[in-house]
Amino acid sequence: MNDQNSDTTHFDPRMLESLICPVTHAVLSYDAERQELVSKAAHLAFPIRGGIPVMLVSEARELE
């Protein structure tokens, strides 16, 4: 199988419609290169691991 659903590390950008920043409740943007969901309002980037967003503040990277 070579379809996108067989790739376990694939993040579905449609998930952005359901996810919000756990700190500010603002919308998130997807950074495909870094595999992160970015909250500009909170200045945090949440990692995506194995195609699953990790929405824990303790796991987020602070943005400069």
C-alpha positions as CSV (number, residue, x, y, z in Angstrom):
1,M,0.0,0.0,0.0
2,N,1.3,3.4,-1.0
3,D,-1.6,5.6,-0.1
4,Q,-1.2,8.4,2.5
5,N,-3.3,6.5,5.1
6,S,-0.7,3.8,5.3
7,D,1.9,6.3,6.4
8,T,1.7,6.3,10.3
9,T,3.7,9.5,10.5
10,H,1.3,11.5,8.3
11,F,-0.5,14.4,10.0
12,D,-3.9,15.2,8.6
13,P,-4.1,19.0,8.3
14,R,-7.9,18.7,8.6
15,M,-7.3,18.1,12.3
16,L,-6.6,21.9,12.5
17,E,-10.3,22.5,12.3
18,S,-10.8,20.7,15.6
19,L,-7.6,21.6,17.5
20,I,-7.0,24.9,19.4
21,C,-4.2,26.1,21.6
22,P,-4.6,24.7,25.1
23,V,-3.3,27.9,26.6
24,T,-5.0,30.7,24.7
25,H,-7.8,28.7,22.8
26,A,-6.5,30.4,19.6
27,V,-6.2,28.8,16.2
28,L,-3.1,26.9,15.4
29,S,-1.0,26.8,12.2
30,Y,0.7,23.7,10.8
31,D,4.5,23.8,10.2
32,A,5.1,20.8,7.9
33,E,8.9,21.2,7.8
34,R,9.2,21.1,11.6
35,Q,6.2,18.8,12.2
36,E,4.7,21.2,14.7
37,L,1.5,23.0,15.4
38,V,2.2,26.6,16.2
39,S,0.3,28.9,18.5
40,K,1.4,32.4,17.7
41,A,-0.8,33.8,20.5
42,A,1.0,31.7,23.1
43,H,4.4,31.8,21.4
44,L,4.5,27.9,21.6
45,A,5.1,25.1,19.0
46,F,3.5,21.8,19.9
47,P,5.3,18.7,18.4
48,I,3.7,16.1,16.1
49,R,5.0,12.6,16.9
50,G,4.0,9.7,14.8
51,G,1.3,11.8,13.1
52,I,-0.3,12.7,16.5
53,P,-0.2,16.2,17.9
54,V,1.2,16.4,21.5
55,M,-0.8,19.2,23.0
56,L,1.0,19.4,26.3
57,V,2.5,22.7,27.4
58,S,5.4,20.8,29.0
59,E,6.2,19.3,25.6
60,A,5.9,22.5,23.6
61,R,8.8,24.5,22.3
62,E,8.9,28.2,23.1
63,L,9.0,30.5,20.1
64,E,11.4,33.5,20.1
